[in-house]
Amino acid sequence: MDPTVLTAPQNPAIIPPAPKVHASPLGGSALGDLRIVWEMGQNLVGAWSEEDFDNLVTPYRFMGQPGLVVSDPAGVRHVLTSPNFRRPVKVGRPLKPLVGEGLLLTEGETWKRQRKSLAPVFTPAAIGGLVPHFVAAGASLADRLAGHDRANLSEAFHLAALDAVLRALFSRRADQDGALLADIARRYVDGPAHFRFLDFIGKGLDDLTFADGDRRRLGGRWLAAVDTIIAERRTAPRPGDMLDRLLATRDEDGRPLPDQEVRDQCSSMLAAGFETTSRLLFWAAYLLALDPGTQDRVRAEIAAFPAQRVASLDDLKAWPLLRSVLFETLRLYPAAPDLRPRGAG
């Protein structure tokens, strides 16, 4: 069997499995708020209602706090790039032990300072320079799957996404550092990353953390591993990756970024980048398995412009159908479904 072909019984009515969508919002009362806490502790998209999917902007109140559910693309961009909106505390509490105080969780003046100093690192030209790292990670994945008629794609994509981020960040392959980081990340996502009741009632990221020992232990191991990689790389610079650019970044006063900030930015990119990407790849493969016709069209599109020819971001325009498949996958199975703003400051 060609390992690049995913097969499934023909099913003209493709209905991917999904959590129940509630007919009306669950909140609005103390009991309703507790139900939201329970549902989101089981599944991040388990508390959504029909109007969350139908409306571009839905205001709500949760435990006395105002908030917005924003689905309009322009609105999402505005909210995520504006310092006038704050993410709910509950979103950051499970993440902070793993990502520290990087751009993902900071707010206010700290967020504005970090965003300004990191802007050159994320220009299209800078990201385009990382494409060879991603192509190499994809080639390694294909090599690992070659010759097998069965594979655990969840594990394969997990390692491949970590490989891609490690290459782009540190010019290192996952077979060098991936085992420890992959184990910590999977254990964290499967347990400590789940919402807990104290996450919903805590007023700050470091409030009521007495029950977060598992988060601190695993997060500490993760941050220590990232520190070790950075320390090793400082002695052997490899121009062209993200760490090299972070080390070269200067703030408004011309000073380099503090060591902890470099570590936390790297940790944020690792944690937020590879776990979400691996889940996207798995669900995209699953959906294509349910739809052999679209799968054949995607394979034909890639065969017409093989991955080996991809040298820049513009080259990705040769795969419009694949892009649509990935966007549809994110719509059905969002890897980070809850970054809702809590209100305007």
C-alpha positions as CSV (number, residue, x, y, z in Angstrom):
1,M,0.0,0.0,0.0
2,D,1.2,3.5,-0.8
3,P,1.6,5.0,2.7
4,T,0.7,8.5,1.4
5,V,-2.8,7.3,0.6
6,L,-5.3,7.3,3.4
7,T,-8.3,5.0,2.9
8,A,-11.7,4.8,4.5
9,P,-15.0,3.3,3.5
10,Q,-16.9,5.4,0.9
11,N,-19.4,7.7,2.7
12,P,-21.2,10.3,0.6
13,A,-22.6,12.0,3.7
14,I,-19.4,13.2,5.5
15,I,-20.3,14.2,9.0
16,P,-17.2,14.6,11.1
17,P,-17.6,13.9,14.8
18,A,-18.0,16.9,17.0
19,P,-19.0,17.9,20.5
20,K,-22.7,18.9,21.0
21,V,-23.5,22.5,20.1
22,H,-26.0,23.9,22.6
23,A,-29.2,25.4,21.4
24,S,-28.8,28.4,23.7
25,P,-25.9,29.9,25.7
26,L,-25.1,28.0,28.9
27,G,-24.2,31.1,31.0
28,G,-26.3,33.8,32.5
29,S,-26.7,32.2,35.9
30,A,-24.5,30.7,38.6
31,L,-25.6,27.2,37.6
32,G,-25.0,28.0,33.9
33,D,-21.5,29.4,34.7
34,L,-20.7,26.2,36.6
35,R,-21.9,24.1,33.7
36,I,-19.5,26.1,31.4
37,V,-16.7,25.3,33.8
38,W,-17.5,21.6,33.6
39,E,-17.9,21.5,29.9
40,M,-14.7,23.4,29.1
41,G,-12.8,21.2,31.5
42,Q,-13.8,18.2,29.4
43,N,-13.5,19.8,25.9
44,L,-12.5,23.4,25.0
45,V,-15.3,23.6,22.4
46,G,-17.9,21.8,24.6
47,A,-19.6,25.0,25.9
48,W,-20.3,26.7,22.6
49,S,-23.9,27.5,21.6
50,E,-25.6,28.1,18.2
51,E,-25.3,31.8,18.4
52,D,-21.6,31.6,18.9
53,F,-21.4,30.1,15.5
54,D,-24.0,32.3,13.9
55,N,-23.0,35.7,15.1
56,L,-19.7,37.5,14.2
57,V,-19.6,39.2,17.6
58,T,-21.4,37.8,20.7
59,P,-21.2,39.7,24.0
60,Y,-21.5,37.6,27.2
61,R,-21.1,37.7,30.9
62,F,-19.3,35.0,32.8
63,M,-19.0,35.0,36.6
64,G,-19.8,38.7,36.5
65,Q,-17.2,39.6,34.0
66,P,-18.1,41.0,30.5
67,G,-16.5,39.4,27.4
68,L,-16.9,39.0,23.7
69,V,-16.8,36.0,21.4
70,V,-15.4,37.3,18.1
71,S,-15.6,35.3,14.9
72,D,-15.3,38.0,12.3
73,P,-11.7,37.7,10.8
74,A,-11.2,41.5,10.8
75,G,-12.5,41.7,14.4
76,V,-10.2,38.9,15.5
77,R,-7.2,40.6,14.0
78,H,-8.1,43.9,15.7
79,V,-8.6,42.2,19.1
80,L,-5.4,40.2,19.0
81,T,-3.3,43.1,18.0
82,S,-4.8,45.7,20.3
83,P,-3.7,46.3,23.9
84,N,-7.2,47.5,24.7
85,F,-8.5,44.0,25.1
86,R,-7.5,41.4,27.7
87,R,-7.7,37.7,27.4
88,P,-9.5,35.9,30.2
89,V,-7.2,34.9,33.1
90,K,-8.4,31.4,32.7
91,V,-6.8,31.2,29.2
92,G,-3.3,32.0,30.5
93,R,-3.2,30.1,33.8
94,P,-2.7,26.6,32.3
95,L,-0.2,28.0,29.8
96,K,2.1,30.1,32.0
97,P,4.1,27.3,33.6
98,L,5.0,26.2,30.1
99,V,5.5,29.5,28.2
100,G,6.6,31.9,30.9
101,E,6.1,35.6,30.1
102,G,6.5,35.5,26.4
103,L,4.4,37.5,23.9
104,L,1.6,34.9,24.0
105,L,0.5,35.9,27.6
106,T,1.8,39.4,28.3
107,E,-0.5,42.4,28.2
108,G,-0.4,46.2,28.4
109,E,3.0,48.0,28.1
110,T,5.0,44.8,28.3
111,W,3.0,43.4,25.4
112,K,3.5,46.6,23.4
113,R,7.3,46.6,24.1
114,Q,7.7,42.9,23.2
115,R,5.6,43.2,20.1
116,K,7.6,46.2,18.8
117,S,11.0,44.6,19.5
118,L,10.0,41.2,18.0
119,A,8.3,42.7,14.8
120,P,11.5,42.3,12.7
121,V,11.6,38.6,13.6
122,F,8.2,38.0,12.1
123,T,8.3,39.9,8.9
124,P,7.2,37.9,5.8
125,A,10.9,37.9,4.6
126,A,12.1,36.6,7.9
127,I,9.5,33.8,8.0
128,G,10.2,33.0,4.4
129,G,13.8,32.3,5.3
130,L,12.6,29.5,7.6
131,V,10.9,27.6,4.7
132,P,13.9,25.2,4.1
133,H,13.6,24.1,7.8
134,F,9.9,23.2,7.3
135,V,10.6,21.4,4.0
136,A,13.4,19.4,5.7
137,A,11.0,18.4,8.5
138,G,8.4,17.3,6.0
139,A,10.9,15.2,4.1
140,S,12.0,13.5,7.4
141,L,8.3,12.6,8.1
142,A,7.9,11.1,4.6
143,D,11.1,9.1,5.1
144,R,9.8,7.7,8.4
145,L,6.5,6.7,6.9
146,A,8.0,5.2,3.7
147,G,7.6,1.4,3.5
148,H,4.9,1.2,6.2
149,D,1.3,0.3,5.4
150,R,0.2,1.3,8.9
151,A,1.3,4.2,11.1
152,N,0.1,6.0,14.2
153,L,-0.4,9.4,12.6
154,S,-1.0,11.2,15.9
155,E,2.5,10.3,17.0
156,A,4.0,10.8,13.6
157,F,2.6,14.3,13.2
158,H,3.5,15.1,16.8
159,L,7.1,14.4,16.2
160,A,7.1,16.0,12.7
161,A,5.7,19.3,14.0
162,L,8.2,19.4,16.9
163,D,10.9,18.6,14.4
164,A,9.8,21.6,12.2
165,V,9.8,24.0,15.1
166,L,13.1,22.8,16.6
167,R,14.7,23.2,13.2
168,A,13.3,26.7,12.7
169,L,14.1,27.9,16.2
170,F,17.4,26.2,16.9
171,S,18.6,24.5,13.7
172,R,18.2,21.2,15.6
173,R,16.4,18.0,14.7
174,A,13.8,16.4,16.9
175,D,15.8,13.2,17.0
176,Q,18.4,15.2,19.0
177,D,16.1,16.9,21.5
178,G,12.6,15.8,20.6
179,A,12.1,12.8,22.9
180,L,12.2,14.8,26.2
181,L,10.3,17.8,24.8
182,A,7.7,15.7,23.1
183,D,7.1,13.6,26.2
184,I,6.7,16.7,28.4
185,A,4.4,18.4,25.9
186,R,2.1,15.4,25.5
187,R,1.9,14.8,29.2
188,Y,1.1,18.5,29.8
189,V,-1.6,18.7,27.1
190,D,-3.2,15.4,28.3
191,G,-3.4,16.6,31.9
192,P,-2.3,19.9,33.4
193,A,-3.3,22.0,30.4
194,H,-7.0,21.2,31.0
195,F,-9.0,23.9,32.6
196,R,-9.7,23.6,36.3
197,F,-12.2,25.3,38.6
198,L,-9.6,27.5,40.1
199,D,-8.6,28.8,36.7
200,F,-12.1,30.3,36.3
201,I,-12.2,32.0,39.7
202,G,-8.5,33.1,40.0
203,K,-8.1,36.9,39.4
204,G,-4.5,36.6,38.2
205,L,-2.1,34.2,36.4
206,D,-0.4,33.5,39.7
207,D,-3.5,33.5,41.9
208,L,-4.7,30.3,43.6
209,T,-1.9,28.1,42.2
210,F,-1.5,25.9,45.3
211,A,-3.2,23.0,43.3
212,D,-0.9,23.4,40.3
213,G,2.0,21.3,41.4
214,D,1.9,19.1,38.3
215,R,1.9,22.2,36.1
216,R,4.9,23.7,37.9
217,R,6.8,20.4,37.8
218,L,6.3,19.7,34.1
219,G,6.6,23.4,33.2
220,G,9.9,23.6,35.1
221,R,11.3,20.6,33.2
222,W,10.2,22.1,29.9
223,L,11.8,25.5,30.6
224,A,15.0,23.9,31.9
225,A,15.2,21.9,28.6
226,V,14.8,25.0,26.5
227,D,17.4,26.9,28.7
228,T,19.9,24.0,28.0
229,I,19.3,24.2,24.2
230,I,19.8,28.0,24.2
231,A,23.0,27.7,26.2
232,E,24.4,25.2,23.9
233,R,23.5,27.2,20.8
234,R,25.1,30.4,22.3
235,T,28.5,28.6,22.0
236,A,27.8,27.6,18.4
237,P,25.8,30.2,16.5
238,R,23.9,29.1,13.4
239,P,22.8,32.2,11.5
240,G,19.4,32.0,9.9
241,D,17.1,30.5,12.6
242,M,14.7,32.2,15.0
243,L,17.0,32.0,18.0
244,D,19.8,33.7,16.1
245,R,17.4,36.6,15.3
246,L,16.1,36.8,18.9
247,L,19.7,37.0,20.2
248,A,20.3,39.8,17.7
249,T,17.1,41.7,18.6
250,R,17.5,45.0,20.5
251,D,14.9,47.0,22.4
252,E,14.2,50.7,22.1
253,D,17.3,51.5,24.1
254,G,19.5,49.3,22.0
255,R,19.9,46.6,24.6
256,P,19.7,42.9,23.8
257,L,16.7,41.0,25.2
258,P,17.1,39.6,28.7
259,D,18.0,35.9,28.8
260,Q,14.7,35.0,30.5
261,E,12.7,36.8,27.8
262,V,14.6,35.0,25.0
263,R,13.8,31.7,26.8
264,D,10.2,32.6,27.3
265,Q,9.7,33.7,23.6
266,C,11.3,30.4,22.5
267,S,9.2,28.4,24.9
268,S,6.0,30.2,23.6
269,M,6.9,29.4,20.0
270,L,7.6,25.8,20.8
271,A,4.6,25.1,22.9
272,A,2.1,27.1,20.8
273,G,3.6,26.1,17.5
274,F,4.2,22.4,17.4
275,E,1.3,21.0,19.5
276,T,-1.3,23.0,17.6
277,T,0.3,22.1,14.3
278,S,0.4,18.4,15.0
279,R,-3.3,18.4,15.9
280,L,-4.1,20.3,12.7
281,L,-2.2,17.8,10.6
282,F,-3.9,14.8,12.3
283,W,-7.4,16.1,11.8
284,A,-6.7,17.2,8.2
285,A,-5.5,13.7,7.5
286,Y,-8.6,12.2,9.2
287,L,-11.0,14.4,7.2
288,L,-9.2,13.5,3.9
289,A,-9.6,9.9,4.8
290,L,-13.3,10.4,4.9
291,D,-13.3,12.1,1.5
292,P,-11.1,10.1,-0.9
293,G,-12.2,12.4,-3.8
294,T,-10.7,15.5,-2.2
295,Q,-7.7,13.5,-1.1
296,D,-7.0,12.6,-4.7
297,R,-7.3,16.2,-5.7
298,V,-4.9,17.3,-3.0
299,R,-2.4,14.7,-4.0
300,A,-2.6,15.8,-7.6
301,E,-2.1,19.4,-6.6
302,I,1.0,18.6,-4.7
303,A,2.3,16.2,-7.4
304,A,2.1,19.1,-9.9
305,F,4.3,21.3,-7.6
306,P,6.3,18.9,-5.3
307,A,7.4,20.1,-1.9
308,Q,11.0,19.9,-3.0
309,R,10.3,23.0,-5.2
310,V,9.1,25.1,-2.3
311,A,11.7,27.8,-1.5
312,S,9.6,30.7,-0.4
313,L,6.2,31.6,1.1
314,D,5.0,32.6,-2.4
315,D,5.5,29.0,-3.6
316,L,2.8,27.9,-1.2
317,K,0.3,29.6,-3.5
318,A,0.6,26.6,-5.8
319,W,-1.5,24.6,-3.3
320,P,-4.8,26.5,-3.0
321,L,-6.9,23.4,-2.3
322,L,-4.6,22.2,0.4
323,R,-4.8,25.6,2.0
324,S,-8.6,25.4,1.9
325,V,-8.5,21.9,3.5
326,L,-6.4,23.2,6.3
327,F,-8.6,26.2,6.9
328,E,-11.7,23.9,6.9
329,T,-10.0,21.6,9.4
330,L,-9.3,24.5,11.7
331,R,-13.0,25.6,11.4
332,L,-14.1,22.1,12.5
333,Y,-11.3,21.3,14.9
334,P,-9.8,24.5,16.1
335,A,-6.4,23.9,17.8
336,A,-6.7,27.0,20.0
337,P,-10.4,27.7,20.2
338,D,-10.5,29.9,23.3
339,L,-8.6,33.2,23.1
340,R,-11.7,35.3,23.8
341,P,-11.3,38.9,24.9
342,R,-12.6,39.8,28.3
343,G,-13.4,43.4,27.5
344,A,-12.0,46.7,26.6
345,G,-9.7,48.7,28.8
